Amino acid sequence: MRFFNRNSLNVLTKKKLMLLFLSALFILPLASPSRFYMVLFSEVLIWALLALSYDLALGYTGLVGFGHAALFGVGAYAAALLLRMDYSFFLAIPAAMLFGGLIGAVYGVFTRRVGGIYYALVTLAFSEVIFLVFSKLVDLSGGETGISVPRPDFLRSDVILYFAIAVSVFVVIVLLVTVVKDLRGGTGPRKARIVYLALAIAFLAVLFFMIPSKLSLITEGSMRDRTTTISTMNIYYFLALIPLFLCYLVANRIVNSPLGHIFIAIRENEERTKMLGYNVFNYKILSSTISGIFAGLAGALYAPFILSINPSSVLGSTITINVLLYSILGGLGTLIGPMIGAGIITILADELTGVPYIGQYWMLVLGVFYLLVILFLPYGIVNTLRFKGTSFRQTLKKLASSIRPSGNRKTDK
Amino acid sequence: MIDPSLIFPAIIDGLAFAMLLFLIASGFSIIFGLLGILNFAHGAFFMLGAYMGVTIFQFSGNFVLALIGGSLFGLVLGMVVEFLTLRRIRGNPIAQIMLTLGYLLIFTQIVLIIWGRISYIFYPMGLTGPTIVFGYTLSVYRVFLIVFGLVAALLTYVFLTRTRLGTIVRAGTEDSEMVEALGINVKRIFTLVFGFGTALATLGGVVAVPWLAASPDMGTTWLFISLVVTVVGGLGSFKGAFYGSLFIGILHTLSEYFFPQVTFVIDFLAMTVVLLLRPEGFFGEKK
């Protein structure tokens, strides 16, 4: 795979490929043949947001917390309860973010007393306490049966359809502009430009075939055609995609700012950061709070998506375990990695259940998959790809030497 | 609100529960102390021990055989797990936790596939029925559990303090690099100790069945409660595991008897408070 090594993909082309990927994400509903996949993708986006929030605390600041479920679950419950009381979704979202952020701040305060493995345990215990309290307050949480969550009203309108069309027109214009610009004299390595051009043109071609057929179904087809088309687009997808996109931009801005560098400094060497005059404690609270806000938002998006929540589905330790797995698989401290991990695991889990023979054992298959990932990709997919090897084989070699047991090294990081 | 005639039986139950806790938590604590691994699969080992005990008892009808078979199974399983997988990712604590979490998931699924969702129980001969102690009617099995747990604790203590291997384990807990420098094959000791800790957990699983039955959700429940015990007692400390078990066992049972709405909540609260006030636990060493 020499073609895609670091040197040939310069920053400009990377940005363009990112643009292409994003356009694909935004146009997906117009091209999707069935509602089923859109529901699956919406779920992927919500878990990706949760994974992103976890990466800010764990991957960048090095806060190994095992209580992420509480941040997510409290957000989900805050949104669900407000929606049940007929408040607007646009009030429920900030409320959920507020509660998530509050618990995140509490986690941050814990770092004053405990660090390392003890921090992991205290957050785990705290989140279990919240889970148990919610389970026992049946009037509030619905107990085992849980509570149903109403869908926000505005999701039932056609607004989303016009939005999707507007977005696709915008994307087409942007792509056309970049392609024309590039053809008239672009910069950067030739190979990378060809790759981008080919992809962009293929993409535009697909769009030109897909959109008119969808549009004609909506404008000329019967009422039934119209509703099915809109429903296959699954409105919820955009509701998850837009916050995820915005959060990614914010997170990306944070980790590349001086603030993010302080977070990374804390992760790498806390003592030294302290010696340089930074108030490490405050920065940890800040990082944990931001992480909590994003996780609360993910919870608020999840509750009306899944339509019914109970304490073990949103506050249970499974959430924490899953989000840890997303992060490990994708690669800690990369932002994009945990999101990719969330996508792979969610889609894989979904697909596995449909496979004959092994389908009923999908949890077992997934478990074995986890083990293999942890044993052979302990630094995650993205970090593995980012190892400075010039070729794929060298990367593998480096990786192999890095996971070989190295004596009895006790790490107290 | 509190019925005084229930206090004595509650304490006996608490002690019996504490002994089960000790069996699972001591292995957990020794493994953490020596290998630095927070073994999230420990509850799953406990559960596997329970199911192995059930199966052996079904075939042989012999409780002693079930105890021996269960612990041998744990010994082998633990050593295999350590040798084949955990050893490869030493020095990467997050990966270790993830790996043991993966085992928790896999073992739970294996139990569901082999034994199904129903729970199993068996009654060993001569250890069933009630007995009368100080005018209170108590279950024989719970009294047996207390005796059994105390004997196991004593034997483990003697092993750790009076044998050469035990001395190496304790030295390794203090500073394993130094032990290695003295010419001892620490890796082999690691494998052995992991197997030993697992054997303690599976043994605990076998003796737990006649009282609490074997069910597939045991893995997570017992993982959490052994975490609470070891944290309260002090991670890595054998003494801490013993006193922590007593404390949490009795606290848990008393809350179950008298304030059922706060069971488990109070355990985790105790853990949170101990972690925040004295992170190293009652008997842990300040690092």
Interface residues (C-beta under 8 A of the other chain):
Chain A: V64 F110 R113 V114 I117 Y118 A120 L121 V122 L124 A125 F126 E128 V129 L132 V133 K136 S317 I321 L324 L325 I328 L332 Y361 M363 L364 L366 G367 V368 Y370 L371 I374 L375 P378 I403 R404 P405 S406 G407 N408 R409 K410 T411 D412 K413
Chain B: G36 L38 T85 R87 R88 I89 R90 G91 N92 P93 I94 A95 I97 M98 L99 L101 G102 Y103 L105 I106 Q109 I110 I113 S176 E177 E180 V186 K187 F190 T220 F224 L227 V228 V231 L235 Q261 F264 V265 F268 L269 M271 T272 L275 L276 L277 P279 K287
